[in-house]
Amino acid sequence: MHDQRRRFLRRAAVGLGMPWCAALGVEPVRVIKFSHVVAPDTPKGQAALLFKRLVEERSAGRVRVEIYPNSTLYKDKEELEALQIGAVQMLAPSLSKFGPLGVKQFELFDLPYLFPNEAAFRTVTQGPIGAGLFARLADKGIQGLAYWTAGFHVYSANRPLLAPGDLKGLKLRIPPSKVLEANVRTLGALPQVLAFSEVYQALESGVVDGTENVPSSYTSQKWYEVQKHMVLTYHTHTGYATIMNRKFWDDLPPPLQGVVSLAMKEATDHEAALVANENLAALNTIRASGKTHIQELNDGQRDQWRAALLPVHQQMESRIGRDLIDAVVRTSARASA
């Protein structure tokens, strides 16, 4: 009799357009499909796996997290639309992805010498500025959860790089970014937008003369094998946003929202520690290889690079907003004092 009643309620629930388990008073298992574009053994990949473990343990099975790394579910250019329509529930895209979505304020994260160190980045993103930026995503159907990091960029080429003028005339690969394009043009170089997967071949064949990225990209993608010189300018910071489909988030009961938020906080701390270690290890690997000469900068030399690139802040004021840029600069300065 009990089984008959259960089957009846299941059919009735389907007819009413509701989950049958809800009709029985049983809370449904919520599935979070978390898609990202990097390998599982990267800091982002490892942090995603930690988030999965913590959420599943602390929700007592009420939430299941499915991780889809290496663009196995959606490609880099497809994933934001997939999130907005609810085909996936979570992503971790680079912050520059939100500019083309219509939220140009996120382009500020590409500005040169905006953050003196990781502590400044975390202070800005974990405070009112970071929360305010996430709020701008709400009407796009996106709930911001946390900001992750990849570290600071360095430049490379096949000729010595010491002063800003050494990049003049070189073709430099960049990811799509109005700010990074302005950086390169300000230094007298020629920006070349190429997909991440195409960079090694472009460097090897001479289609581009150099590139920029965080040190770990040079080892994971083997770029150091086809670049003779690197300069540790640390001029631009790369960050990511872990985001969720807003309707899915709003439909989570408050206790489960709490579980997700706490797990994300711990995963964020873990990701930052992994990134710091990975970038340091990458530089050590490159030095040991003998293939690429790494140019360190003293304070005076770094000031030359900063002075050469800071005009980009003014160039981008009309896109990003002067008040926002000034607020980030002030907050960064206080965090580093």
Backbone hydrogen bonds in HBPLUS format (Angstrom, degrees):
<---DONOR---> <-ACCEPTOR-->    atom                        ^
c    i                          cat <-CA-CA->   ^        H-A-AA   ^      H-
h    n   atom  resd res      DA  || num        DHA   H-A  angle D-A-AA Bond
n    s   type  num  typ     dist DA aas  dist angle  dist       angle   num
A0005-ARG N   A0001-MET O   2.97 MM   4  6.26 160.2  2.01 152.2 156.8     1
A0006-ARG N   A0002-HIS O   2.98 MM   4  6.21 152.6  2.06 144.3 152.3     2
A0007-ARG N   A0003-ASP O   2.93 MM   4  6.19 157.7  1.98 148.0 153.3     3
A0008-PHE N   A0004-GLN O   2.93 MM   4  6.17 155.5  1.99 148.1 155.2     4
A0009-LEU N   A0005-ARG O   2.95 MM   4  6.17 163.6  1.98 151.1 154.7     5
A0010-ARG N   A0006-ARG O   2.97 MM   4  6.18 149.1  2.07 143.0 152.1     6
A0011-ARG N   A0007-ARG O   3.03 MM   4  6.32 162.0  2.06 149.9 153.3     7
A0012-ALA N   A0008-PHE O   2.90 MM   4  6.14 158.4  1.95 150.3 157.1     8
A0013-ALA N   A0009-LEU O   2.84 MM   4  5.93 155.3  1.90 144.5 150.9     9
A0014-VAL N   A0010-ARG O   3.05 MM   4  6.31 159.7  2.09 148.6 153.5    10
A0015-GLY N   A0011-ARG O   3.02 MM   4  6.25 156.9  2.07 145.5 151.9    11
A0016-LEU N   A0012-ALA O   2.99 MM   4  6.26 136.4  2.19 141.1 152.7    12
A0016-LEU N   A0013-ALA O   3.09 MM   3  5.04 127.1  2.38  93.4 107.5    13
A0018-MET N   A0013-ALA O   2.93 MM   5  5.18 175.3  1.93 148.7 147.4    14
A0017-GLY N   A0014-VAL O   3.03 MM   3  5.00 154.9  2.10 100.8 108.6    15
A0022-ALA N   A0019-PRO O   3.05 MM   3  5.39 132.3  2.29 104.5 116.6    16
A0023-ALA N   A0019-PRO O   3.37 MM   4  6.83 148.4  2.48 145.7 153.9    17
A0024-LEU N   A0020-TRP O   3.22 MM   4  6.56 136.5  2.42 140.2 151.5    18
A0026-VAL N   A0021-CYS O   2.70 MM   5  4.94 151.8  1.77 166.5 156.4    19
A0025-GLY N   A0022-ALA O   3.00 MM   3  4.94 157.5  2.06 101.7 108.4    20
A0030-ARG N   A0062-ARG O   2.88 MM  32  6.22 168.8  1.89 152.7 150.6    21
A0064-ARG N   A0030-ARG O   2.77 MM  34  6.13 162.4  1.80 158.2 163.4    22
A0032-ILE N   A0064-ARG O   2.74 MM  32  6.14 163.5  1.77 162.0 167.8    23
A0066-GLU N   A0032-ILE O   2.80 MM  34  6.05 163.1  1.82 153.6 159.1    24
A0089-GLN N   A0033-LYS O   3.06 MM  56  5.27 145.0  2.19 132.7 143.2    25
A0090-MET N   A0033-LYS O   3.01 MM  57  6.11 151.0  2.09 156.4 148.8    26
A0034-PHE N   A0066-GLU O   2.78 MM  32  5.92 172.0  1.78 163.6 166.4    27
A0068-TYR N   A0034-PHE O   2.81 MM  34  6.03 160.7  1.85 156.3 153.9    28
A0035-SER N   A0090-MET O   3.03 MM  55  6.30 153.5  2.11 156.8 148.4    29
A0036-HIS N   A0068-TYR O   3.01 MM  32  6.29 163.5  2.04 149.2 148.2    30
A0071-SER N   A0036-HIS O   3.07 MM  35  5.93 169.1  2.08 137.6 138.9    31
A0070-ASN N   A0038-VAL O   2.88 MM  32  4.60 157.0  1.94 127.6 128.1    32
A0042-THR N   A0039-ALA O   3.26 MM   3  5.69 169.4  2.27 117.0 118.8    33
A0046-GLN N   A0042-THR O   2.77 MM   4  6.00 161.7  1.80 162.6 167.6    34
A0047-ALA N   A0043-PRO O   2.88 MM   4  5.99 156.8  1.94 148.1 154.4    35
A0048-ALA N   A0044-LYS O   2.97 MM   4  6.16 151.3  2.05 146.4 154.0    36
A0049-LEU N   A0045-GLY O   3.14 MM   4  6.41 151.6  2.22 142.4 149.5    37
A0050-LEU N   A0046-GLN O   3.01 MM   4  6.30 151.7  2.09 145.3 153.0    38
A0051-PHE N   A0047-ALA O   2.93 MM   4  6.16 161.2  1.97 148.2 153.3    39
A0052-LYS N   A0048-ALA O   3.00 MM   4  6.27 158.4  2.05 146.2 151.7    40
A0053-ARG N   A0049-LEU O   3.04 MM   4  6.32 164.3  2.07 148.6 151.8    41
A0054-LEU N   A0050-LEU O   2.96 MM   4  6.18 169.9  1.97 160.4 162.5    42
A0055-VAL N   A0051-PHE O   2.97 MM   4  6.06 168.0  1.98 156.3 159.7    43
A0056-GLU N   A0052-LYS O   3.01 MM   4  6.11 168.7  2.02 153.8 157.3    44
A0057-GLU N   A0053-ARG O   3.00 MM   4  6.08 158.6  2.05 147.4 153.6    45
A0058-ARG N   A0054-LEU O   2.93 MM   4  5.94 170.0  1.94 150.7 154.1    46
A0059-SER N   A0055-VAL O   2.93 MM   4  5.80 137.6  2.11 142.8 151.9    47
A0061-GLY N   A0056-GLU O   3.32 MM   5  5.47 157.2  2.38 152.2 157.3    48
A0060-ALA N   A0057-GLU O   3.23 MM   3  5.38 157.5  2.28 103.3 109.6    49
A0062-ARG N   A0059-SER O   3.05 MM   3  5.25 162.7  2.08 109.5 115.0    50
A0072-THR N   A0069-PRO O   3.02 MM   3  6.02 157.1  2.07 132.7 136.8    51
A0078-GLU N   A0075-LYS O   2.98 MM   3  5.23 146.4  2.09 108.0 118.5    52
A0079-GLU N   A0075-LYS O   3.13 MM   4  6.10 139.1  2.31 163.3 171.8    53
A0082-ALA N   A0078-GLU O   3.15 MM   4  6.38 156.4  2.20 150.5 157.8    54
A0083-LEU N   A0079-GLU O   2.93 MM   4  6.21 149.9  2.02 148.7 156.0    55
A0084-GLN N   A0080-LEU O   3.01 MM   4  6.27 161.8  2.04 149.9 154.5    56
A0085-ILE N   A0081-GLU O   3.11 MM   4  6.34 149.1  2.20 150.2 156.8    57
A0087-ALA N   A0082-ALA O   2.84 MM   5  5.03 136.9  2.03 160.7 159.4    58
A0086-GLY N   A0083-LEU O   3.03 MM   3  5.04 152.0  2.11 101.8 110.6    59
A0245-ASN N   A0089-GLN O   2.92 MM 156  5.08 146.4  2.03 131.6 138.7    60
A0091-LEU N   A0243-ILE O   3.07 MM 152  5.47 150.8  2.16 144.7 150.7    61
A0243-ILE N   A0091-LEU O   3.01 MM 152  5.47 157.6  2.06 140.1 146.9    62
A0241-ALA N   A0093-PRO O   2.93 MM 148  5.82 155.0  2.00 164.9 172.0    63
A0097-LYS N   A0094-SER O   3.04 MM   3  5.76 164.5  2.07 119.8 124.7    64
A0095-LEU N   A0239-GLY O   3.04 MM 144  5.84 157.2  2.10 139.7 138.5    65
A0098-PHE N   A0095-LEU O   3.35 MM   3  6.10 169.1  2.36 119.7 122.0    66
A0103-VAL N   A0098-PHE O   3.04 MM   5  5.56 153.5  2.12 161.8 154.4    67
A0102-GLY N   A0099-GLY O   2.89 MM   3  5.41 162.2  1.92 118.0 123.3    68
A0106-PHE N   A0103-VAL O   3.25 MM   3  6.27 164.5  2.28 125.6 127.9    69
A0107-GLU N   A0104-LYS O   2.90 MM   3  5.51 160.1  1.94 117.7 124.3    70
A0108-LEU N   A0105-GLN O   3.19 MM   3  5.95 168.7  2.20 118.2 121.7    71
A0109-PHE N   A0106-PHE O   3.27 MM   3  6.12 161.9  2.31 120.8 123.2    72
A0110-ASP N   A0107-GLU O   3.08 MM   3  5.73 162.4  2.11 118.7 123.7    73
A0111-LEU N   A0108-LEU O   2.99 MM   3  5.35 161.1  2.03 113.7 119.9    74
A0113-TYR N   A0235-HIS O   2.65 MM 122  5.18 164.4  1.67 156.6 161.4    75
A0121-PHE N   A0117-ASN O   3.33 MM   4  6.75 156.9  2.38 145.4 151.4    76
A0122-ARG N   A0118-GLU O   2.94 MM   4  6.23 162.0  1.97 157.0 161.0    77
A0123-THR N   A0119-ALA O   2.95 MM   4  6.13 153.7  2.02 144.5 152.0    78
A0124-VAL N   A0120-ALA O   3.01 MM   4  6.22 163.0  2.04 152.8 156.5    79
A0125-THR N   A0121-PHE O   2.96 MM   4  6.11 170.7  1.97 152.7 155.7    80
A0126-GLN N   A0122-ARG O   2.87 MM   4  5.67 150.2  1.96 142.9 150.0    81
A0127-GLY N   A0124-VAL O   3.44 MM   3  5.45 161.4  2.48 100.6 105.7    82
A0130-GLY N   A0124-VAL O   3.13 MM   6  6.04 135.4  2.33 162.5 150.8    83
A0131-ALA N   A0127-GLY O   3.11 MM   4  6.39 163.5  2.14 155.6 160.7    84
A0132-GLY N   A0128-PRO O   2.84 MM   4  5.92 153.5  1.91 143.9 151.3    85
A0133-LEU N   A0129-ILE O   2.99 MM   4  6.26 151.5  2.08 149.7 156.8    86
A0134-PHE N   A0130-GLY O   3.06 MM   4  6.34 160.3  2.10 148.2 153.4    87
A0135-ALA N   A0131-ALA O   2.97 MM   4  6.22 147.0  2.08 143.6 152.9    88
A0136-ARG N   A0133-LEU O   3.07 MM   3  5.31 135.8  2.28 101.5 113.3    89
A0137-LEU N   A0134-PHE O   2.94 MM   3  5.39 157.1  2.00 112.3 119.9    90
A0138-ALA N   A0135-ALA O   3.20 MM   3  5.45 161.9  2.23 108.5 114.0    91
A0140-LYS N   A0137-LEU O   2.92 MM   3  5.21 153.2  1.99 110.2 118.8    92
A0142-ILE N   A0137-LEU O   3.26 MM   5  5.35 156.1  2.32 141.4 140.6    93
A0141-GLY N   A0138-ALA O   2.99 MM   3  5.39 158.2  2.03 116.9 119.4    94
A0246-ARG N   A0141-GLY O   3.00 MM 105  5.08 177.3  2.00 123.5 122.7    95
A0143-GLN N   A0244-MET O   2.76 MM 101  5.03 165.5  1.78 161.6 163.7    96
A0244-MET N   A0143-GLN O   2.82 MM 101  5.03 156.4  1.87 144.5 152.7    97
A0145-LEU N   A0242-THR O   2.85 MM  97  5.48 156.9  1.90 165.2 162.3    98
A0146-ALA N   A0242-THR O   3.39 MM  96  5.29 155.4  2.46 133.7 138.1    99
A0242-THR N   A0146-ALA O   2.83 MM  96  5.29 164.2  1.85 152.4 157.8   100
A0148-TRP N   A0240-TYR O   2.85 MM  92  4.86 154.7  1.91 125.1 133.5   101
A0240-TYR N   A0148-TRP O   2.83 MM  92  4.86 162.9  1.86 127.0 130.3   102
A0150-ALA N   A0238-THR O   2.92 MM  88  5.36 140.9  2.07 161.0 148.8   103
A0238-THR N   A0151-GLY O   2.92 MM  87  5.73 167.4  1.93 170.9 173.5   104
A0153-HIS N   A0236-THR O   2.69 MM  83  5.28 159.3  1.73 160.2 167.7   105
A0234-TYR N   A0153-HIS O   2.93 MM  81  4.88 111.7  2.41 146.0 164.4   106
A0154-VAL N   A0213-ASN O   2.85 MM  59  5.69 148.1  1.95 144.3 145.9   107
A0213-ASN N   A0154-VAL O   3.20 MM  59  5.69 147.1  2.31 146.8 155.4   108
A0155-TYR N   A0231-VAL O   3.36 MM  76  5.54 148.0  2.47 156.1 156.1   109
A0231-VAL N   A0155-TYR O   2.93 MM  76  5.54 160.3  1.97 152.2 157.4   110
A0156-SER N   A0211-THR O   2.98 MM  55  5.55 144.7  2.10 163.1 160.4   111
A0211-THR N   A0156-SER O   3.22 MM  55  5.55 139.8  2.39 124.0 134.5   112
A0157-ALA N   A0229-HIS O   2.96 MM  72  5.41 153.3  2.03 142.5 148.5   113
A0229-HIS N   A0157-ALA O   2.88 MM  72  5.41 150.0  1.97 177.7 171.9   114
A0166-ASP N   A0163-ALA O   2.95 MM   3  5.59 162.1  1.99 122.3 128.2   115
A0167-LEU N   A0164-PRO O   3.29 MM   3  6.13 173.5  2.29 122.9 124.9   116
A0168-LYS N   A0165-GLY O   3.15 MM   3  5.39 162.0  2.18 109.4 115.0   117
A0170-LEU N   A0167-LEU O   3.10 MM   3  5.67 167.1  2.11 137.4 139.8   118
A0169-GLY N   A0188-GLY O   2.79 MM  19  5.98 171.7  1.79 133.8 133.5   119
A0190-LEU N   A0170-LEU O   2.76 MM  20  5.98 171.8  1.76 160.7 161.4   120
A0209-ASP N   A0171-LYS O   2.74 MM  38  5.15 145.2  1.86 137.8 149.8   121
A0210-GLY N   A0171-LYS O   3.21 MM  39  6.51 146.2  2.33 154.8 153.4   122
A0172-LEU N   A0190-LEU O   2.88 MM  18  5.95 151.8  1.96 141.0 150.4   123
A0192-GLN N   A0172-LEU O   2.74 MM  20  5.67 145.6  1.85 156.6 151.3   124
A0173-ARG N   A0210-GLY O   2.97 MM  37  6.38 165.2  1.99 146.3 144.9   125
A0174-ILE N   A0192-GLN O   2.88 MM  18  5.91 150.3  1.97 137.4 140.9   126
A0194-LEU N   A0174-ILE O   3.39 MM  20  6.54 148.9  2.49 152.5 160.9   127
A0181-GLU N   A0177-SER O   3.02 MM   4  6.12 151.5  2.10 143.8 152.1   128
A0182-ALA N   A0178-LYS O   3.04 MM   4  6.24 150.0  2.13 137.5 145.2   129
A0182-ALA N   A0179-VAL O   3.03 MM   3  5.01 113.6  2.49  94.0 109.9   130
A0183-ASN N   A0179-VAL O   2.86 MM   4  6.21 153.2  1.93 151.8 160.0   131
A0184-VAL N   A0180-LEU O   3.11 MM   4  6.32 167.2  2.12 148.7 150.1   132
A0185-ARG N   A0181-GLU O   3.05 MM   4  6.27 165.3  2.07 150.9 155.1   133
A0186-THR N   A0182-ALA O   2.90 MM   4  5.96 153.6  1.97 147.8 155.0   134
A0187-LEU N   A0183-ASN O   3.18 MM   4  6.51 138.9  2.36 143.2 153.6   135
A0187-LEU N   A0184-VAL O   3.17 MM   3  5.24 129.7  2.44  96.2 109.0   136
A0189-ALA N   A0184-VAL O   2.99 MM   5  5.30 152.9  2.07 158.9 150.2   137
A0188-GLY N   A0185-ARG O   2.98 MM   3  4.99 158.6  2.02 104.2 110.3   138
A0198-GLU N   A0195-ALA O   2.95 MM   3  5.38 154.8  2.01 113.7 121.8   139
A0199-VAL N   A0196-PHE O   3.38 MM   3  5.64 168.9  2.39 111.0 114.3   140
A0202-ALA N   A0198-GLU O   3.16 MM   4  6.28 155.8  2.22 148.4 155.8   141
A0203-LEU N   A0199-VAL O   2.89 MM   4  6.11 155.4  1.95 159.3 165.3   142
A0204-GLU N   A0200-TYR O   2.87 MM   4  6.07 164.5  1.89 155.8 160.6   143
A0205-SER N   A0201-GLN O   2.91 MM   4  5.95 156.9  1.96 147.0 152.4   144
A0206-GLY N   A0202-ALA O   3.11 MM   4  5.93 122.2  2.46 129.4 141.7   145
A0207-VAL N   A0202-ALA O   2.95 MM   5  4.86 121.6  2.30 143.3 152.9   146
A0208-VAL N   A0202-ALA O   3.27 MM   6  5.66 160.7  2.31 125.1 123.5   147
A0217-SER N   A0214-VAL O   3.04 MM   3  5.70 144.6  2.17 119.7 128.7   148
A0218-TYR N   A0215-PRO O   2.98 MM   3  5.37 132.5  2.21 107.8 120.3   149
A0220-SER N   A0216-SER O   2.92 MM   4  6.06 172.0  1.93 155.3 158.0   150
A0221-GLN N   A0217-SER O   3.00 MM   4  5.68 152.2  2.08 136.0 142.8   151
A0223-TRP N   A0218-TYR O   2.92 MM   5  4.70 113.4  2.37 121.1 137.0   152
A0224-TYR N   A0218-TYR O   3.38 MM   6  5.45 167.1  2.40 132.3 130.9   153
A0222-LYS N   A0219-THR O   3.23 MM   3  4.80 151.2  2.32  92.7 101.3   154
A0225-GLU N   A0222-LYS O   3.11 MM   3  5.67 155.7  2.17 112.8 119.8   155
A0226-VAL N   A0223-TRP O   2.87 MM   3  5.53 158.7  1.91 121.1 127.5   156
A0293-HIS N   A0228-LYS O   2.77 MM  65  6.04 168.5  1.79 145.4 141.4   157
A0230-MET N   A0293-HIS O   2.89 MM  63  6.13 147.1  2.00 168.2 162.7   158
A0295-GLN N   A0230-MET O   2.67 MM  65  5.95 168.5  1.68 160.0 164.2   159
A0233-THR N   A0231-VAL O   2.88 MM   2  5.71 133.8  2.09 107.9  93.6   160
A0232-LEU N   A0295-GLN O   3.04 MM  63  6.23 168.6  2.06 166.3 165.2   161
A0249-TRP N   A0245-ASN O   3.01 MM   4  6.34 160.3  2.05 154.9 161.0   162
A0250-ASP N   A0246-ARG O   2.86 MM   4  6.10 166.2  1.88 155.0 158.3   163
A0251-ASP N   A0247-LYS O   2.97 MM   4  6.11 141.1  2.12 143.9 154.0   164
A0252-LEU N   A0249-TRP O   3.08 MM   3  5.34 152.9  2.16 106.6 115.0   165
A0256-LEU N   A0253-PRO O   2.88 MM   3  5.44 125.0  2.19 118.7 132.6   166
A0257-GLN N   A0253-PRO O   2.99 MM   4  6.32 151.8  2.07 151.7 159.8   167
A0258-GLY N   A0254-PRO O   2.94 MM   4  6.19 151.1  2.03 149.4 156.7   168
A0259-VAL N   A0255-PRO O   3.07 MM   4  6.42 146.9  2.19 137.8 146.4   169
A0260-VAL N   A0256-LEU O   2.96 MM   4  6.20 165.8  1.98 151.8 154.3   170
A0261-SER N   A0257-GLN O   2.92 MM   4  6.09 162.9  1.95 149.1 154.1   171
A0262-LEU N   A0258-GLY O   3.00 MM   4  6.11 167.2  2.01 151.3 154.2   172
A0263-ALA N   A0259-VAL O   3.02 MM   4  6.12 163.9  2.05 149.6 154.7   173
A0264-MET N   A0260-VAL O   2.90 MM   4  6.03 152.4  1.97 146.8 154.8   174
A0265-LYS N   A0261-SER O   3.00 MM   4  6.26 150.4  2.09 144.3 152.0   175
A0266-GLU N   A0262-LEU O   3.15 MM   4  6.47 161.2  2.19 151.5 155.0   176
A0267-ALA N   A0263-ALA O   2.93 MM   4  6.14 156.4  1.99 146.9 154.2   177
A0268-THR N   A0264-MET O   2.83 MM   4  5.95 149.0  1.93 146.9 155.0   178
A0269-ASP N   A0265-LYS O   3.13 MM   4  6.44 158.2  2.18 148.1 152.4   179
A0270-HIS N   A0266-GLU O   3.06 MM   4  6.26 157.7  2.11 145.4 151.8   180
A0271-GLU N   A0267-ALA O   2.87 MM   4  6.05 157.0  1.93 147.0 153.1   181
A0272-ALA N   A0268-THR O   3.11 MM   4  6.32 161.6  2.14 149.8 153.6   182
A0273-ALA N   A0269-ASP O   3.22 MM   4  6.47 158.7  2.27 146.7 151.6   183
A0274-LEU N   A0270-HIS O   3.04 MM   4  6.28 159.9  2.08 151.9 157.5   184
A0275-VAL N   A0271-GLU O   2.95 MM   4  6.17 157.8  2.00 152.6 158.4   185
A0276-ALA N   A0272-ALA O   3.17 MM   4  6.40 165.6  2.20 149.4 152.1   186
A0277-ASN N   A0273-ALA O   3.25 MM   4  6.47 165.3  2.27 148.7 152.2   187
A0278-GLU N   A0274-LEU O   2.87 MM   4  6.03 157.4  1.92 150.7 157.8   188
A0279-ASN N   A0275-VAL O   2.96 MM   4  6.13 168.3  1.98 161.4 162.3   189
A0280-LEU N   A0276-ALA O   3.24 MM   4  6.36 158.4  2.29 143.2 149.2   190
A0281-ALA N   A0277-ASN O   2.93 MM   4  6.10 159.2  1.97 147.8 154.0   191
A0282-ALA N   A0278-GLU O   2.87 MM   4  6.04 147.1  1.97 144.5 154.0   192
A0283-LEU N   A0279-ASN O   3.17 MM   4  6.43 159.3  2.22 146.3 149.5   193
A0284-ASN N   A0280-LEU O   3.17 MM   4  6.46 157.3  2.22 146.4 152.8   194
A0285-THR N   A0281-ALA O   2.92 MM   4  6.18 152.0  2.00 147.2 154.9   195
A0286-ILE N   A0282-ALA O   2.96 MM   4  6.24 158.5  2.01 152.7 158.1   196
A0287-ARG N   A0283-LEU O   2.95 MM   4  6.15 164.5  1.97 151.3 155.4   197
A0288-ALA N   A0284-ASN O   2.98 MM   4  6.11 163.3  2.01 146.5 151.3   198
A0289-SER N   A0285-THR O   3.03 MM   4  6.19 136.8  2.22 140.4 151.5   199
A0290-GLY N   A0287-ARG O   3.25 MM   3  5.66 139.1  2.43 106.8 116.2   200
A0302-ARG N   A0298-ASN O   2.95 MM   4  6.19 161.0  1.99 159.1 164.9   201
A0303-ASP N   A0299-ASP O   2.96 MM   4  6.17 148.2  2.07 144.3 153.0   202
A0304-GLN N   A0300-GLY O   3.27 MM   4  6.63 139.8  2.44 137.8 147.3   203
A0304-GLN N   A0301-GLN O   3.09 MM   3  5.18 126.7  2.38  95.6 109.2   204
A0305-TRP N   A0301-GLN O   3.33 MM   4  6.79 153.8  2.40 147.1 152.5   205
A0306-ARG N   A0302-ARG O   2.93 MM   4  6.21 161.6  1.96 152.4 158.1   206
A0307-ALA N   A0303-ASP O   2.86 MM   4  6.01 161.4  1.90 147.4 152.2   207
A0308-ALA N   A0304-GLN O   3.03 MM   4  6.18 147.9  2.13 141.5 150.2   208
A0309-LEU N   A0305-TRP O   3.06 MM   4  6.25 144.3  2.19 147.0 155.5   209
A0310-LEU N   A0306-ARG O   2.91 MM   4  5.84 147.7  2.02 155.5 161.7   210
A0312-VAL N   A0309-LEU O   3.00 MM   3  5.85 163.6  2.02 127.8 132.7   211
A0313-HIS N   A0310-LEU O   2.95 MM   3  5.67 150.0  2.04 122.8 129.5   212
A0315-GLN N   A0311-PRO O   3.14 MM   4  6.50 155.3  2.21 146.4 153.8   213
A0316-MET N   A0312-VAL O   3.03 MM   4  6.19 142.0  2.18 148.2 156.3   214
A0317-GLU N   A0314-GLN O   3.30 MM   3  5.27 163.9  2.33 103.6 108.4   215
A0319-ARG N   A0316-MET O   3.07 MM   3  5.37 135.6  2.27 105.8 117.9   216
A0320-ILE N   A0316-MET O   2.94 MM   4  6.07 171.4  1.95 167.8 170.2   217
A0321-GLY N   A0317-GLU O   2.77 MM   4  4.85 140.6  1.93 124.8 138.0   218
A0325-ILE N   A0321-GLY O   3.13 MM   4  6.42 168.1  2.14 155.3 158.5   219
A0326-ASP N   A0322-ARG O   2.87 MM   4  6.05 168.6  1.89 158.2 161.4   220
A0327-ALA N   A0323-ASP O   2.95 MM   4  6.09 152.9  2.02 142.7 150.3   221
A0328-VAL N   A0324-LEU O   3.02 MM   4  6.29 156.6  2.08 152.5 157.9   222
A0329-VAL N   A0325-ILE O   2.97 MM   4  6.23 161.9  2.00 153.8 158.9   223
A0330-ARG N   A0326-ASP O   2.95 MM   4  6.17 162.8  1.98 150.9 155.2   224
A0331-THR N   A0327-ALA O   3.00 MM   4  6.14 163.0  2.03 145.6 150.6   225
A0332-SER N   A0328-VAL O   2.84 MM   4  5.95 160.9  1.88 151.8 157.3   226
A0333-ALA N   A0329-VAL O   2.99 MM   4  6.13 155.9  2.05 145.5 152.0   227
A0334-ARG N   A0330-ARG O   3.03 MM   4  6.31 158.9  2.08 150.3 155.4   228
A0335-ALA N   A0331-THR O   2.99 MM   4  6.19 155.7  2.05 146.8 153.7   229
A0336-SER N   A0332-SER O   3.09 MM   4  6.27 135.3  2.30 141.0 152.0   230
A0337-ALA N   A0334-ARG O   3.33 MM   3  5.19 156.0  2.39  97.5 104.5   231
